[in-house]
Amino acid sequence: SVFFLYEQPLSRGRYVALKLLNGAFHTSLAVTFAVLFAPLAAYALMLAGGKVTVAGSMGTLAAVMAAAARAAVWCSLISLMAFTASALVAALAPRWWLATAGSVALIVVSSMVGGNFFDFIQPAFDGLGEGQSVSVGFGSPQWLSITQAIPLRAFAPWRALPLLTAVLLTAVLAVATGFLYARKELK
């Protein structure tokens, strides 16, 4: 996408910024759609099955969609970090296949060395009661058993440090990518 970077009527910095914003918008849009579409599709299938009514399940759907909205923010931020890191690798690598290999290697190394970013956003199920449990079995028609409702408000809580870390890391990677493209010479 930056093949004609040097033949555009815009400045290099502005062109790279527009490309990064366009990619970030589409990455966030795709991730948010995927995270919000899955519970809606499952709800539509439950309604089509006939054993669930809209009136009886609207409160549950609202709780599930609120948890999905919080998860969409987290998933979008994580995807934006991966996108901007891949753009930085592409700015450093002279060939597309080298940039692809470098991006995959960066993701593998960061997951092995840097730990798990998802530990920041793990569900805060500290206040579960003693009677709450989830079990899965394959020997009976009821293959999923939940003794009490697990509070969805504890799923993907918004915490300031992980949110700011993700936003700051995305911004640093984007600025570094713009800096590299601004100083890149045409060969």
C-alpha positions as CSV (number, residue, x, y, z in Angstrom):
1,S,0.0,0.0,0.0
2,V,3.0,2.3,0.2
3,F,4.4,1.4,-3.2
4,F,3.4,4.8,-4.6
5,L,4.3,6.7,-1.5
6,Y,6.8,8.9,-3.2
7,E,4.6,9.8,-6.2
8,Q,1.7,11.3,-4.2
9,P,0.8,15.0,-4.1
10,L,0.7,14.8,-0.3
11,S,3.7,15.1,2.0
12,R,5.2,11.8,3.2
13,G,4.1,12.3,6.8
14,R,0.5,13.1,5.9
15,Y,0.3,10.2,3.5
16,V,1.6,7.7,6.0
17,A,-0.7,9.1,8.7
18,L,-3.7,8.7,6.4
19,K,-2.7,5.2,5.6
20,L,-2.2,4.3,9.3
21,L,-5.6,6.0,10.2
22,N,-7.3,4.1,7.4
23,G,-5.8,0.8,8.5
24,A,-6.6,1.4,12.2
25,F,-10.2,2.3,11.4
26,H,-10.7,-0.8,9.3
27,T,-9.0,-3.0,11.9
28,S,-11.1,-1.7,14.7
29,L,-14.3,-1.9,12.7
30,A,-13.7,-5.5,11.7
31,V,-12.8,-6.6,15.3
32,T,-15.7,-4.7,16.8
33,F,-18.1,-6.2,14.3
34,A,-16.9,-9.7,14.9
35,V,-17.1,-9.4,18.7
36,L,-20.6,-7.8,18.7
37,F,-22.0,-10.0,15.9
38,A,-21.2,-13.4,17.6
39,P,-23.6,-12.9,20.6
40,L,-26.3,-11.4,18.4
41,A,-26.1,-14.4,16.0
42,A,-26.3,-16.8,19.0
43,Y,-29.3,-14.9,20.3
44,A,-31.0,-15.0,16.9
45,L,-30.4,-18.8,16.8
46,M,-31.9,-19.2,20.3
47,L,-34.9,-17.2,19.3
48,A,-35.3,-19.3,16.2
49,G,-35.2,-22.4,18.3
50,G,-38.5,-21.4,20.0
51,K,-37.5,-22.1,23.6
52,V,-36.5,-18.5,24.3
53,T,-38.7,-15.4,24.1
54,V,-37.7,-11.8,23.5
55,A,-39.6,-10.6,26.6
56,G,-37.9,-13.2,28.9
57,S,-34.4,-12.8,27.6
58,M,-34.0,-9.1,26.9
59,G,-32.3,-8.4,30.2
60,T,-29.8,-11.3,29.6
61,L,-29.1,-10.0,26.1
62,A,-28.4,-6.5,27.5
63,A,-25.9,-7.9,30.0
64,V,-24.2,-10.1,27.3
65,M,-24.0,-7.2,24.9
66,A,-22.5,-4.9,27.6
67,A,-19.8,-7.5,28.2
68,A,-19.3,-7.8,24.5
69,A,-18.9,-4.1,24.1
70,R,-16.2,-4.0,26.8
71,A,-14.5,-7.0,25.1
72,A,-14.7,-5.2,21.8
73,V,-12.7,-2.3,23.2
74,W,-10.0,-4.6,24.5
75,C,-9.9,-6.7,21.3
76,S,-9.7,-3.5,19.2
77,L,-6.8,-2.1,21.2
78,I,-4.9,-5.4,21.0
79,S,-5.5,-5.6,17.2
80,L,-4.4,-1.9,16.8
81,M,-1.1,-2.7,18.6
82,A,-0.5,-5.7,16.3
83,F,-1.4,-3.5,13.3
84,T,0.9,-0.7,14.2
85,A,3.7,-3.2,15.0
86,S,3.3,-4.8,11.6
87,A,3.4,-1.4,10.0
88,L,6.6,-0.6,11.8
89,V,8.1,-3.9,10.6
90,A,7.0,-3.2,7.1
91,A,8.8,0.2,7.3
92,L,12.0,-1.5,8.3
93,A,11.8,-4.5,5.9
94,P,12.7,-3.9,2.2
95,R,10.5,-6.8,0.9
96,W,6.9,-7.8,1.6
97,W,7.8,-11.4,2.5
98,L,10.4,-10.2,4.9
99,A,7.9,-7.9,6.6
100,T,5.4,-10.7,6.9
101,A,8.0,-13.0,8.4
102,G,9.2,-10.3,10.7
103,S,5.6,-9.5,11.9
104,V,4.9,-13.1,12.7
105,A,8.2,-13.5,14.5
106,L,7.5,-10.3,16.4
107,I,4.1,-11.6,17.6
108,V,5.6,-15.0,18.6
109,V,8.6,-13.5,20.4
110,S,6.4,-10.9,22.2
111,S,4.0,-13.6,23.4
112,M,6.9,-15.8,24.6
113,V,9.0,-13.1,26.2
114,G,6.6,-10.4,27.2
115,G,4.1,-12.6,28.9
116,N,0.4,-12.5,28.2
117,F,-1.3,-9.2,27.6
118,F,-4.6,-10.8,28.3
119,D,-3.6,-11.1,32.0
120,F,-4.3,-7.4,32.2
121,I,-7.9,-8.0,31.2
122,Q,-8.8,-11.3,32.8
123,P,-12.2,-11.5,34.3
124,A,-12.5,-10.2,37.8
125,F,-14.4,-13.1,39.2
126,D,-13.1,-12.5,42.8
127,G,-16.6,-12.2,44.3
128,L,-18.1,-15.5,43.1
129,G,-20.2,-17.3,45.6
130,E,-19.6,-20.8,46.7
131,G,-22.5,-22.2,44.7
132,Q,-21.4,-20.8,41.4
133,S,-19.7,-23.2,39.0
134,V,-19.6,-24.2,35.4
135,S,-19.1,-27.8,34.1
136,V,-19.0,-29.4,30.7
137,G,-20.0,-33.0,30.1
138,F,-20.6,-35.1,27.0
139,G,-22.5,-38.1,28.4
140,S,-25.9,-36.5,28.8
141,P,-28.2,-34.3,26.7
142,Q,-27.4,-31.4,29.0
143,W,-23.8,-30.9,28.0
144,L,-23.3,-27.5,29.7
145,S,-24.3,-27.0,33.3
146,I,-24.1,-23.6,35.2
147,T,-25.3,-23.7,38.8
148,Q,-25.7,-20.0,39.1
149,A,-25.4,-17.1,36.8
150,I,-21.8,-15.8,36.5
151,P,-21.8,-12.0,36.7
152,L,-21.0,-10.6,33.3
153,R,-20.1,-7.2,34.8
154,A,-16.8,-8.8,35.9
155,F,-15.9,-9.8,32.3
156,A,-13.3,-7.5,30.6
157,P,-13.4,-4.8,33.1
158,W,-12.1,-1.4,32.1
159,R,-8.9,-0.7,34.0
160,A,-7.0,2.5,33.4
161,L,-3.4,1.1,33.3
162,P,-4.0,-1.5,30.6
163,L,-6.1,0.9,28.5
164,L,-3.5,3.6,28.7
165,T,-0.7,1.2,28.0
166,A,-2.4,-0.1,24.9
167,V,-3.1,3.4,23.6
168,L,0.4,4.6,24.4
169,L,2.1,1.6,22.7
170,T,-0.1,2.0,19.6
171,A,0.7,5.7,19.4
172,V,4.5,5.1,19.9
173,L,4.5,2.4,17.2
174,A,2.5,4.7,14.8
175,V,4.9,7.7,15.4
176,A,7.9,5.4,14.9
177,T,6.4,4.1,11.6
178,G,5.8,7.6,10.4
179,F,9.3,8.7,11.3
180,L,10.8,5.8,9.4
181,Y,8.7,6.4,6.3
182,A,9.5,10.1,6.4
183,R,13.2,9.4,6.3
184,K,13.1,6.5,3.8
185,E,14.9,7.1,0.5
186,L,13.7,5.9,-2.9
187,K,15.9,3.3,-4.3
